[in-house]
Amino acid sequence: MFEAMSEVVAEAKKQFPLEPLHDRIICEAHENEAKTDGGIVLPELAVERVYKTGGTATVLAVSPRGWIDDKGERHLVEVEVGDEVIFAPHGGHFIKYKGVKYLFLAEQEILAKVVKDV
């Protein structure tokens, strides 16, 4: 029923310690530095801002199995490891694993894939 994983996903699975389930995607969020008027950087506030306003992230891992619709058909996630994506405000969950903070997103929380850097 399920075709073989793409080579990119298979290679990422070998190197990355986590494998997302269903339509989940693990990303590294690009944190915009929050600064005061005087130029002082507030890193924790920056994390809060990314979560509240949405932002961009780099895909680190995708579910190799995808998700199943109401008709029982399996669909693969539409992004790949290495893609840069734009996610919705309040999208996903920041979870720390072994000291590293990851952004876990459902596919529907991704608004767009960056296809050309302008």
Buried (B, 14 or more C-beta within 10 A) or exposed (E): EEEEBBEEBEEBBEEBEBBBEEBBBBBEBEBEEBEEEEEEEEEEEBBEBBBEEBBBBBBBBBBBBBBEEEEEEEEBBBBBBEBBBBBBEEBBEEEEEEEEEBBBBBBEBBEEEEEEEE
